[in-house]
Amino acid sequence: MKRFREWGQILTWLSVAAVWLAAAQGRVSAAAPADPPAAAIAALIEKLGNDDFFARQRAETELKELGLAAFDALAVAENHDDIEIAARAKYLLRTMRIEWTVASDPSDVRQLMKNYQDLDQEGRAARLDDLARLPDDAGVAALCRVARYEKSPLLSKQAALALLQASRAKTESWPARGETILTTIGPSPRPAADWLRAYVAEHDDAASASQEWSRLTEMEEIALAQFPEQSTSTIVVALLRHEAELLLRVGRRDKALATMRRLLAYEQPHAESLPELVSWLVEQQAWDMVDELAERFAASIEQDARLIYALAEARHAQGNTALAGELATRALALGGDNQVDHLEVGKQLRRRGQSGWAEAEFRRAVQTGEPGQPRTLEAQLYLAEMFYDELRYLDAARVFEEALAALDHRQPKGAQPRVEPRRNQERRNGLSARLHFLYACHYETLGDRAKQVEHLDQATEFDAQDVDVLIARFRLDGTDPQWHAQTRELIRETAEQFRLQIQQLPEVATPYNQLAWLIANTEGDQAEALAASRKSLEIEPATPGYLDTLARCYFAQADYENAVKYQSLAVELDPHTKQMARQLEEFRAALAEKKAGAP
């Protein structure tokens, strides 16, 4: 079987595509079409295999001069039956330099793509995910450019999949998204372009598009079997998922289940991908598929706590809480005394919103480790921050007390006090400040202002630049004016420290974010805060915590629309952090009041 299509068919296709493109651009009339340039490009490509060396060289030179105008045809010619033509087409594509941005691209896109050409395969793939996460469809055109012009077949396909897997555009913004996709991919014959055309088509006629998707997924399965360098099982699985979701949307559940079974054939029992697949099956309420998956991968699941927890999540969602509890107990026991395993499993469960099971894993990580050691302390910090997010202030404080007691216990009784390295002392001070901050939060819930102030003062003594402590002090009304003056001075000093860090480390995102969060929640130049927050996201795009800060910066300027927009994106990227969800509700309430005309 020859790759994709016969060359003669491609010549015909290119001619038709050129007429279509020219007509779409208003360059020719349908009644009297001009000689399509695609035919000339095809003729030049044929000359790459000419017996005359000089003819081959002239054709190559002319194709180089055409640049991107020849890209689509050369991409097809890579698979030409004539080895000489295929080799020269590959060479021309390899030497072609592509500008990945245009003047109309948003600054976020230009920042992400400015060094795309210099990244390795993994780095480029990460940028594609970042583009897909940008709000307001900002990354759509850039993803389409990559799908069309990226020389790597795998990255071309990953760009299209990143767009497909991104959140669906709002109905009112769909026409612009569809037009951007079709305009940017043009007549590209690449598989990724076909997927994007089908994606646009399904918006208008999902039933018909489901048939096209069936054809496209089958073609990709064939490509994986015959040309494994051009596809991966991950790509095939992603396409099959999209097809199954579309089939469910149009009411063809039996066909969707058959597609899911095809999908399971490609899945591997990896702890990285299988839990996510289980979550997807739960979303589709495909309980039969969950049962089949559990049976198919039974041996692997029993040996990996993360996979057992994934199955427990499914059983819990199915309503079988007893079985879910049994599975979680087995998963916890599987880690034995391996502290690292318990810690890593706890982190994954936390990210997946399973805080109850995560707590058990973190506590086991603390129990199985040596008190005061870095891994034990890491588990305690994760546990305490999870409690803080859930407003369990006393539970979080007790975890910090245990951590500090363990650090103190490491110095033998009766021994001369030793001078600790500066970093260790800073860590101890940071833990102590956090401990008193948590007690201040607890007493705030009780309405005990005196105790709240007392613990905030103690927190400040240990770390006068803890941002959360400074914000809590600033928001405390009705206290001594001198105390508030001291707070404002500490805020100014801390902001200046962040500015100094920015000067010293201009490509590190954290100080920009810290400066923005401090000012947006207290006082200062709000325009500076907004600029700093946006800079942090230029350095580390689509980071949920940084988007959370950006939303707060807009809120501080009473721009509630943007506050809600960016906070919604932060919550979408990190749906299980309750603090972000609470802030989103705060912003939505403010926006609703503004629309209602409330002061």
VOMISE-491810 format. One record per residue (C-alpha): residue in three letters; z, x, y. Coordinates in steps of 0.1 Angstrom, whole numbers, padded with zeros to 4 digits, always signed. Layout:
<nodes>
ALAZXY ...
</nodes>
This chain:
<nodes>
MET+0000+0000+0000 LYS-0010+0014+0034 ARG+0016+0015+0062 PHE+0017-0017+0081 ARG-0020-0026+0088 GLU-0055-0014+0083 TRP-0067+0008+0112 GLY-0097-0015+0119 GLN-0074-0044+0123 ILE-0054-0024+0148 LEU-0084-0018+0169 THR-0091-0055+0170 TRP-0055-0063+0178 LEU-0054-0038+0206 SER-0085-0052+0222 VAL-0071-0087+0220 ALA-0037-0075+0233 ALA-0053-0057+0262 VAL-0071-0089+0273 TRP-0039-0109+0270 LEU-0019-0083+0290 ALA-0046-0080+0317 ALA-0049-0118+0320 ALA-0011-0121+0323 GLN-0012-0096+0351 GLY-0040-0115+0369 ARG-0065-0086+0366 VAL-0093-0104+0347 SER-0104-0140+0343 ALA-0106-0157+0309 ALA-0143-0165+0315 ALA-0154-0130+0320 PRO-0131-0105+0305 ALA-0135-0069+0314 ASP-0140-0041+0289 PRO-0104-0037+0276 PRO-0089-0002+0281 ALA-0072-0005+0247 ALA-0107-0001+0231 ALA-0111+0032+0250 ILE-0077+0044+0239 ALA-0085+0035+0203 ALA-0118+0055+0205 LEU-0099+0085+0219 ILE-0075+0083+0190 GLU-0103+0082+0165 LYS-0117+0114+0181 LEU-0084+0132+0172 GLY-0099+0134+0137 ASN-0134+0145+0148 ASP-0150+0174+0129 ASP-0157+0191+0162 PHE-0126+0211+0174 PHE-0135+0208+0211 ALA-0139+0170+0207 ARG-0105+0168+0192 GLN-0090+0189+0221 ARG-0107+0168+0248 ALA-0094+0136+0232 GLU-0059+0150+0230 THR-0061+0161+0267 GLU-0073+0127+0278 LEU-0046+0109+0259 LYS-0019+0132+0274 GLU-0032+0122+0309 LEU-0030+0085+0300 GLY+0008+0089+0293 LEU+0026+0057+0284 ALA-0006+0037+0286 ALA-0015+0053+0253 PHE+0020+0051+0237 ASP+0017+0018+0218 ALA-0016+0029+0202 LEU-0003+0064+0194 ALA+0028+0049+0178 VAL+0005+0030+0154 ALA-0017+0060+0148 GLU+0013+0080+0135 ASN+0006+0061+0102 HIS-0032+0066+0102 ASP-0048+0074+0069 ASP-0065+0104+0084 ILE-0038+0132+0083 GLU-0053+0150+0113 ILE-0051+0119+0135 ALA-0016+0111+0123 ALA-0004+0146+0130 ARG-0019+0148+0164 ALA-0005+0113+0173 LYS+0029+0125+0163 TYR+0025+0156+0184 LEU+0014+0137+0215 LEU+0043+0113+0211 ARG+0068+0142+0207 THR+0056+0159+0239 MET+0054+0127+0260 ARG+0082+0126+0285 ILE+0095+0091+0292 GLU+0114+0080+0323 TRP+0140+0057+0310 THR+0149+0040+0343 VAL+0131+0024+0372 ALA+0140+0020+0408 SER+0151-0016+0403 ASP+0176-0008+0376 PRO+0213-0014+0385 SER+0234+0017+0391 ASP+0253+0011+0359 VAL+0221+0014+0339 ARG+0209+0044+0358 GLN+0242+0061+0352 LEU+0240+0054+0314 MET+0205+0065+0310 LYS+0204+0096+0334 ASN+0209+0121+0305 TYR+0197+0099+0276 GLN+0169+0123+0268 ASP+0193+0151+0262 LEU+0216+0133+0238 ASP+0215+0135+0200 GLN+0209+0105+0178 GLU+0245+0094+0177 GLY+0249+0098+0214 ARG+0218+0077+0222 ALA+0230+0050+0198 ALA+0263+0048+0217 ARG+0245+0044+0250 LEU+0225+0014+0235 ASP+0258-0003+0227 ASP+0270+0003+0262 LEU+0238-0012+0277 ALA+0242-0043+0256 ARG+0278-0048+0269 LEU+0268-0047+0306 PRO+0274-0081+0324 ASP+0246-0102+0339 ASP+0220-0090+0315 ALA+0219-0057+0334 GLY+0209-0037+0304 VAL+0182-0060+0289 ALA+0152-0042+0305 ALA+0165-0008+0295 LEU+0171-0018+0259 CYS+0136-0032+0258 ARG+0122+0001+0271 VAL+0140+0020+0244 ALA+0128-0005+0218 ARG+0092+0001+0230 TYR+0091+0038+0238 GLU+0119+0055+0218 LYS+0102+0080+0195 SER+0128+0075+0168 PRO+0119+0044+0147 LEU+0156+0039+0140 LEU+0167+0040+0176 SER+0139+0017+0186 LYS+0152-0008+0161 GLN+0188-0002+0171 ALA+0180-0010+0207 ALA+0165-0044+0197 LEU+0195-0051+0175 ALA+0219-0043+0203 LEU+0202-0069+0224 LEU+0202-0094+0196 GLN+0239-0089+0189 ALA+0250-0091+0225 SER+0265-0123+0238 ARG+0239-0150+0243 ALA+0228-0155+0279 LYS+0239-0186+0297 THR+0214-0214+0295 GLU+0206-0212+0332 SER+0199-0175+0331 TRP+0178-0177+0299 PRO+0143-0179+0316 ALA+0149-0146+0334 ARG+0161-0129+0302 GLY+0131-0141+0282 GLU+0107-0131+0309 THR+0123-0096+0312 ILE+0120-0091+0274 LEU+0084-0101+0271 THR+0073-0083+0302 THR+0090-0050+0292 ILE+0079-0049+0256 GLY+0043-0059+0265 PRO+0019-0057+0236 SER+0039-0031+0217 PRO+0032-0034+0179 ARG+0065-0019+0169 PRO+0088-0039+0145 ALA+0115-0039+0172 ALA+0091-0056+0197 ASP+0082-0082+0170 TRP+0119-0089+0166 LEU+0124-0094+0203 ARG+0094-0117+0206 ALA+0109-0138+0178 TYR+0142-0138+0196 VAL+0126-0152+0227 ALA+0106-0178+0206 GLU+0138-0191+0189 HIS+0151-0203+0223 ASP+0123-0228+0225 ASP+0118-0237+0188 ALA+0145-0225+0166 ALA+0131-0242+0134 SER+0097-0224+0137 ALA+0113-0192+0147 SER+0135-0192+0115 GLN+0103-0190+0095 GLU+0091-0160+0115 TRP+0125-0143+0110 SER+0122-0148+0073 ARG+0089-0129+0074 LEU+0103-0102+0096 THR+0134-0096+0075 GLU+0113-0094+0044 MET+0090-0068+0061 GLU+0121-0047+0070 GLU+0133-0049+0034 ILE+0099-0035+0023 ALA+0101-0008+0050 LEU+0135+0003+0037 ALA+0123+0004+0001 GLN+0090+0023+0008 PHE+0098+0043+0040 PRO+0136+0049+0040 GLU+0132+0072+0070 GLN+0122+0042+0091 SER+0151+0019+0083 THR+0186+0017+0070 SER+0206-0009+0050 THR+0227-0015+0082 ILE+0195-0025+0101 VAL+0184-0048+0073 VAL+0219-0064+0071 ALA+0219-0070+0108 LEU+0185-0088+0106 LEU+0196-0109+0076 ARG+0227-0119+0096 HIS+0206-0130+0125 GLU+0183-0150+0102 ALA+0213-0167+0084 GLU+0229-0177+0117 LEU+0196-0192+0129 LEU+0192-0211+0096 LEU+0227-0225+0100 ARG+0218-0235+0136 VAL+0188-0255+0124 GLY+0207-0272+0095 ARG+0192-0252+0066 ARG+0225-0242+0050 ASP+0211-0237+0015 LYS+0185-0213+0028 ALA+0212-0196+0049 LEU+0234-0190+0018 ALA+0205-0176+0000 THR+0199-0152+0029 MET+0236-0142+0028 ARG+0233-0134-0009 ARG+0204-0111-0001 LEU+0227-0095+0025 LEU+0255-0088+0000 ALA+0230-0068-0021 TYR+0228-0042+0007 GLU+0265-0041+0016 GLN+0286-0012+0005 PRO+0323-0013-0002 HIS+0332+0007+0029 ALA+0364+0001+0048 GLU+0345+0004+0081 SER+0319-0023+0075 LEU+0333-0047+0049 PRO+0362-0061+0070 GLU+0337-0070+0098 LEU+0314-0086+0072 VAL+0343-0107+0059 SER+0351-0118+0095 TRP+0315-0128+0100 LEU+0315-0149+0068 VAL+0347-0166+0079 GLU+0330-0174+0113 GLN+0302-0191+0093 GLN+0328-0208+0070 ALA+0308-0194+0041 TRP+0337-0196+0017 ASP+0315-0193-0014 MET+0302-0160-0001 VAL+0337-0148+0005 ASP+0345-0155-0032 GLU+0313-0137-0043 LEU+0321-0108-0021 ALA+0357-0106-0035 GLU+0343-0106-0070 ARG+0315-0082-0063 PHE+0337-0056-0047 ALA+0370-0063-0066 ALA+0374-0027-0079 SER+0369-0012-0044 ILE+0391-0038-0027 GLU+0421-0031-0049 GLN+0420+0006-0040 ASP+0419+0002-0002 ALA+0445-0015+0019 ARG+0421-0022+0047 LEU+0398-0042+0024 ILE+0427-0061+0009 TYR+0438-0071+0044 ALA+0403-0082+0052 LEU+0404-0105+0022 ALA+0438-0117+0032 GLU+0424-0126+0067 ALA+0397-0147+0050 ARG+0422-0165+0028 HIS+0444-0172+0057 ALA+0415-0186+0077 GLN+0406-0207+0046 GLY+0440-0223+0047 ASN+0454-0205+0017 THR+0484-0189+0035 ALA+0503-0182+0002 LEU+0475-0161-0012 ALA+0470-0144+0021 GLY+0507-0134+0021 GLU+0505-0120-0014 LEU+0474-0099-0006 ALA+0491-0085+0026 THR+0522-0076+0005 ARG+0500-0057-0020 ALA+0481-0040+0008 LEU+0514-0028+0024 ALA+0526-0014-0009 LEU+0494+0004-0016 GLY+0501+0029+0012 GLY+0532+0041-0006 ASP+0548+0069+0014 ASN+0516+0080+0031 GLN+0525+0079+0068 VAL+0490+0085+0081 ASP+0475+0057+0060 HIS+0501+0032+0073 LEU+0495+0043+0109 GLU+0457+0040+0107 VAL+0458+0007+0089 GLY+0483-0006+0115 LYS+0459+0004+0143 GLN+0430-0014+0126 LEU+0451-0046+0121 ARG+0462-0044+0157 ARG+0425-0043+0169 ARG+0417-0072+0147 GLY+0446-0093+0161 GLN+0467-0093+0130 SER+0499-0083+0148 GLY+0523-0095+0121 TRP+0507-0073+0094 ALA+0503-0045+0120 GLU+0540-0045+0127 ALA+0548-0041+0090 GLU+0524-0011+0087 PHE+0538+0005+0119 ARG+0574+0001+0107 ARG+0565+0016+0074 ALA+0548+0045+0091 VAL+0581+0051+0110 GLN+0602+0048+0079 THR+0580+0072+0059 GLY+0579+0099+0086 GLU+0603+0124+0099 PRO+0621+0111+0130 GLY+0610+0127+0162 GLN+0577+0141+0148 PRO+0544+0134+0165 ARG+0531+0109+0140 THR+0563+0090+0139 LEU+0564+0089+0176 GLU+0528+0077+0177 ALA+0537+0048+0154 GLN+0567+0038+0175 LEU+0545+0038+0207 TYR+0519+0016+0191 LEU+0546-0008+0179 ALA+0564-0009+0213 GLU+0532-0015+0233 MET+0523-0043+0209 PHE+0557-0059+0215 TYR+0552-0055+0252 ASP+0518-0072+0251 GLU+0535-0101+0233 LEU+0563-0102+0260 ARG+0589-0091+0234 TYR+0606-0068+0258 LEU+0639-0063+0240 ASP+0621-0055+0207 ALA+0600-0029+0225 ALA+0630-0014+0243 ARG+0648-0010+0209 VAL+0618+0009+0195 PHE+0619+0033+0225 GLU+0657+0037+0220 GLU+0651+0047+0184 ALA+0624+0072+0195 LEU+0647+0088+0221 ALA+0676+0090+0197 ALA+0654+0108+0172 LEU+0644+0133+0198 ASP+0680+0139+0207 HIS+0690+0142+0171 ARG+0666+0171+0165 GLN+0689+0194+0184 PRO+0718+0204+0161 LYS+0753+0193+0172 GLY+0773+0221+0188 ALA+0743+0242+0196 GLN+0737+0255+0230 PRO+0714+0232+0250 ARG+0679+0247+0248 VAL+0654+0248+0275 GLU+0626+0225+0264 PRO+0589+0232+0271 ARG+0578+0213+0302 ARG+0555+0190+0282 ASN+0583+0179+0259 GLN+0606+0172+0289 GLU+0578+0151+0305 ARG+0574+0132+0273 ARG+0611+0125+0271 ASN+0612+0114+0308 GLY+0582+0092+0303 LEU+0598+0075+0273 SER+0631+0070+0292 ALA+0612+0055+0322 ARG+0594+0031+0299 LEU+0627+0021+0282 HIS+0642+0011+0315 PHE+0610-0006+0326 LEU+0612-0028+0295 TYR+0648-0037+0302 ALA+0638-0046+0338 CYS+0612-0069+0324 HIS+0637-0085+0301 TYR+0662-0091+0329 GLU+0635-0105+0351 THR+0629-0132+0325 LEU+0666-0140+0326 GLY+0666-0142+0364 ASP+0691-0114+0367 ARG+0678-0096+0398 ALA+0707-0071+0400 LYS+0701-0058+0365 GLN+0664-0057+0371 VAL+0668-0035+0402 GLU+0693-0013+0384 HIS+0668-0006+0355 LEU+0639-0001+0379 ASP+0659+0025+0398 GLN+0668+0043+0365 ALA+0631+0042+0355 THR+0621+0057+0388 GLU+0647+0085+0383 PHE+0630+0095+0351 ASP+0594+0091+0363 ALA+0587+0082+0399 GLN+0550+0079+0392 ASP+0550+0054+0364 VAL+0524+0029+0377 ASP+0539-0002+0360 VAL+0573+0006+0374 LEU+0559+0010+0409 ILE+0541-0023+0407 ALA+0572-0041+0394 ARG+0592-0026+0423 PHE+0566-0037+0448 ARG+0565-0073+0436 LEU+0603-0077+0437 ASP+0610-0098+0468 GLY+0642-0102+0488 THR+0657-0068+0481 ASP+0669-0042+0506 PRO+0643-0032+0532 GLN+0651+0005+0527 TRP+0645+0001+0489 HIS+0611-0014+0497 ALA+0603+0014+0521 GLN+0611+0039+0494 THR+0588+0020+0470 ARG+0560+0021+0494 GLU+0565+0058+0499 LEU+0564+0064+0462 ILE+0532+0043+0459 ARG+0516+0065+0486 GLU+0527+0097+0469 THR+0515+0086+0435 ALA+0481+0074+0449 GLU+0477+0109+0465 GLN+0484+0125+0431 PHE+0457+0104+0415 ARG+0433+0115+0443 LEU+0441+0151+0436 GLN+0435+0146+0399 ILE+0401+0131+0408 GLN+0392+0161+0429 GLN+0402+0184+0400 LEU+0386+0164+0372 PRO+0358+0143+0388 GLU+0342+0134+0355 VAL+0374+0121+0339 ALA+0378+0083+0341 THR+0416+0079+0338 PRO+0427+0089+0373 TYR+0401+0067+0389 ASN+0413+0037+0368 GLN+0450+0045+0376 LEU+0444+0048+0413 ALA+0424+0015+0413 TRP+0451-0003+0392 LEU+0479+0009+0415 ILE+0463-0001+0448 ALA+0449-0034+0435 ASN+0484-0045+0424 THR+0503-0032+0454 GLU+0488-0021+0488 GLY+0463+0003+0502 ASP+0426+0005+0508 GLN+0412-0022+0485 ALA+0377-0009+0490 GLU+0388+0025+0477 ALA+0403+0008+0447 LEU+0371-0011+0439 ALA+0350+0021+0443 ALA+0374+0040+0420 SER+0373+0013+0394 ARG+0335+0012+0394 LYS+0334+0050+0390 SER+0357+0048+0360 LEU+0332+0024+0344 GLU+0303+0047+0352 ILE+0320+0075+0333 GLU+0331+0052+0304 PRO+0310+0021+0305 ALA+0321-0012+0290 THR+0357-0001+0284 PRO+0379-0032+0282 GLY+0409-0018+0300 TYR+0387-0005+0329 LEU+0370-0039+0332 ASP+0405-0054+0333 THR+0412-0032+0363 LEU+0379-0040+0380 ALA+0386-0077+0377 ARG+0420-0071+0393 CYS+0404-0052+0422 TYR+0381-0082+0429 PHE+0411-0105+0427 ALA+0429-0084+0453 GLN+0400-0090+0476 ALA+0400-0128+0469 ASP+0366-0125+0451 TYR+0377-0148+0424 GLU+0342-0154+0410 ASN+0338-0117+0402 ALA+0374-0114+0390 VAL+0368-0141+0364 LYS+0334-0127+0355 TYR+0346-0092+0347 GLN+0379-0103+0332 SER+0360-0126+0309 LEU+0339-0096+0297 ALA+0371-0076+0292 VAL+0385-0103+0270 GLU+0353-0107+0251 LEU+0353-0070+0243 ASP+0390-0070+0234 PRO+0399-0105+0224 HIS+0433-0097+0209 THR+0451-0082+0239 LYS+0472-0110+0253 GLN+0478-0093+0287 MET+0441-0095+0294 ALA+0440-0132+0283 ARG+0469-0140+0306 GLN+0452-0123+0335 LEU+0421-0142+0329 GLU+0440-0175+0331 GLU+0455-0163+0364 PHE+0421-0156+0378 ARG+0406-0189+0366 ALA+0435-0208+0381 ALA+0429-0191+0415 LEU+0391-0198+0413 ALA+0398-0235+0405 GLU+0421-0238+0435 LYS+0395-0221+0457 LYS+0368-0246+0446 ALA+0392-0275+0451 GLY+0399-0263+0486 ALA+0435-0255+0481 PRO+0450-0229+0505 
</nodes>
